[in-house]
Amino acid sequence: MTAPIGIGVAQFAPTADVAANREAVAELARRGADRGADVVVFPEYSSFFTDPFDETLAAHAEALDGPFVQMLTQVAAELGIVVVAGLVERASDEGHVRNTVVAVDASGVIARYRKQHLYDAFGQRESDWIEAGELSEPEMFQVAGLTFGLMTCYDLRFPEVARTLADAGADVALVPAEWVRGPLKEHHWTTLLTARAIENTMYVAAADHPPTLGVGHSAVIDPQGVAIAAIGTGTDVTVGWADRDAIATVRRVNPALALRRYRVVPR
């Protein structure tokens, strides 16, 4: 038997007030650690968010060693946890930014992922402001024997992303998001989170913005597609427990990953 790992998903609504965002992240991280979390996941755009996007996005973009990540490092060191959060990162040109997720422990950044699939759908044009991430090897890190992989929001609609994480050995997919509200969007969110867990026989932990802009419903889903921890539409942290033995049991009964006859290749 292996000891379970506490995974917290923190749901809050980032704003254009960077100081308030940092305070909210620190407070929710402490709440998650108090509830037993070893890893706490925050939403996409946790460092800065404005709706609709405008020039202030680039004005508030930071480097990976900037104030936001420094704060995450301090919080991770204080609490002895890994903090995963989305930030607005400087891009290669002044007109765009990167939509980046970092995983941070007491030593600093241990994994970083730049969103590959941009949200040019449902009347939105994320690519007008965001530089797409490069196609690269999965970004992963380990905590107490479990391997965690990173993806972001709209990536959920592309099952290849989670499958590449599973192929690389991830036990848990972490999904910071700003899942925009709209007709059937809550249904899409919960269905896709569940599908990614079931088809890859892995845990999925996703943190969203609450309404009115996001759908909320941040959750930790187990390898059988069961939500073992969830938040409704408020601001809070919930903790689910990931267990390597549970993954092994599910994969023994349902060896879908071993039986598949196709592999994912870059396009």
N, C-alpha and C positions, 0 to 999 in steps of 0.2 A: 504494500500500500504506500502511496505517496501522499504527502501533505497537499491539500488544495491551496490554490493561489487566489487571493481576493482581487477581483477586477472591479474597479469603480467606474461608473459612467456619470459624468457631471454635466448637468443640463443648465445652461444659463444663456442670456441674451447679450452678447457683446455689443458695444456701442462705439461711437466716435470718441468717447472719453477713455483714453488709454490708461490713465491712472486708475479709474474705476474698474476697468477690465482686469488689471493686474491684482487689485484688491479682491475682486470676486474670485479669480482663479486661486489665489492663496487661501482664501477662506474655505472654498469648496474642497480644495485638496486636503486641508486639515480635517474637514468633516469626513471625507472619504477615508483618510488614514485612521481616524478615530473609530470608524465602522469596520476596520479590518482590511482595507484595500492595500495591496502591494503595488498595484499599478492603477493610476487614475487617468481616465481619458476625457478630454475636453473637446468642445466643438471646433469646427472649421472657423477660421477668422476670429479666434479668441483674442488676438492682440488688438485688432481694430476692425470695425465693421460700420458701413454706412449703406443705406438703401434710399435711392438707387446709387450705384457706384458713380464716383466722380473723381476729379483730380486729387482729392484729399487722400485717396487710396495710396497713390505713389508717394505723397508727402509723408505718410506715416509708415512706409515700408522700412524694415529693419534688416540688418545683417544677422547671420546665425550666431554671432557673438554679441548682439545688441542688448538693449535693456530688457526686452521681454524674455529672451532666453536666459539672461543672467538671473532674472527673478525666478524663472522656473528652476534653475540650478540651485538657487538658495533654498527654495521650498522643498525640492527633492532631498537636499542634504539635511535639512531640518527634520523632515519626517521619515527619512530612510525609505523612500518609495521611488518609483519611476513615474514621471508626469509626461503625458502625451497631449499635445495641443497643436491647433492650427494657428499659423501666423502669416501676416503679410510680409513677404521677403522681397528685398530689392532684386530687380531683374537685370538683364543685360542691356536694356534700353530704358530711358526715363519715362516712356509712355506706358509701360507695363510693369506689373509686379508678378511675383511668383506666389501661388497658393501652396504653402508648404506646411507639412506636419513634421514636428520634431518629437523625438522621445529623449527625455533628459533624466539623468540621475545625478548623484552628487559630483560626478566628474565632469559633467557637461553633456553635450549632445552625443548620444550613443547610436542614433539612427535618424535619418531624415528622408522624407518622401515629398516630391513635388508633383502635384496633381496632374495626371496624364490625360484624363478625359474631361474636357471643359464643357460647362453647362450651356451649350448653344441649343437650347430646346425649350419648349413650353413658353415661347415668346421672350426668352432671355438670351443674352449674348455675352457670356463670361469672357470669351476670347477677345473682346474689344479692350479688356483691361488686364487680362491674365496671360502670362506666357506659359504655354504647356510644358510640363516636365518631360525630360528626356526618357526614352525607353531604356530601362536599365535593369540590373539584377534587383530582385526584391529586397526591400529594406527591412531588416529584422533585428531583433535583440532577444536576449534570454533573461528570464527571471526564475530562479529556483527550479531549473530544469524544463520549463515551458518556453517554447519559442513563439514570439509575437511578431506579426507582420503588419505593415502599414498600408492603408489605402484611404481614399477620400470620397465621400458623398456620392457624386454622379458616377464614380467608378462602380457603384453597386449595380448599375444597369448593364454592366459588361462582365459577365460571369468569368471571363478569362482572367481578370485581375485577381480575384480570390483564388482561382485555380492555380495561377502561377505561385501564389503564396503557399498553397498546400503542397505543390510539387517541390518547393524549396524547403519544405519541412516545417512550415508554420503550424502551430497548434491552435493559435488564436489570431483572428483578423480584427484589427482595431480600426474603427471607421469614424473619425471626426467628420461632422457634416453640418450643412445649413440647408436642410431639405425644405425647399420653398413650398408653402401651402398652396393648394389648388384642388380642383375637382379630382377626387379619388387618390390624392397624393398620400394621405395617411395609409390607405390600403396598399399602395405601391411600396411605401417605406417598410411596413411590417412584413409584407410578402417577400420582398427582396432580401431583407435581413434573414428571414427564416430560410429562404431557398439557398442562400450562400452557405449557411450553416449545414443544412441537410446534405447538399450535393457534395460538400467537401469534408463531411463528418468532422467538423472543427467548431470551436467556439467563435462567435462573432460578438463583439462589443462595440456599440455605436452610440455616440453622443451628439445630440442635435440641439439647435436653438428651439426654445419654446415658442408658442404662438405669441404675437400675431404673425410674425414672418415665417417661423419654422412650424413644423408639425408637432414637435416634442416627441414623446414616446421613445425616449432613449432607453436602451435595453441591453442586457447580456443574454445571448441565445446559446443554448447548449448544442452539442453535435447531433441531437435528434430533432432540433428545431423548436425546442421548448424555451420560452422566455423564463429564465430563472431569477431575473431581477429586472424591474422596469419602473420608469417614471411616467406619469401622465403628462400634464401640460404645465407644471410648475417649475420652479428653480430648486434643484436639489441634487443630491448624489445618492445613487443606489449601488450596492455591491453584490456581485454574483461570484460564485466560487467555481474555479476551473480545476479539473482533476485529470491528470494524465491517465489514470486507470479507467476513467469514464470514456476517454477517447479510445483507448485500446479496446474496451468492451464493445463500443459501437462499431468500430472498424472490423472487429472479428465477426460480428453478426451481419454487418452490411459492408462488405469489402469493395464498395463501388470504386474507390480510387485505384485499387489494384486491378479491377476487372475492365476498366475503360480501355478503348482501342484507339483513341485519338490523343494528340498532345497539342499544346498551345505554342504557336510560333509568332514572332512579331510580324506586324503588317507593314 
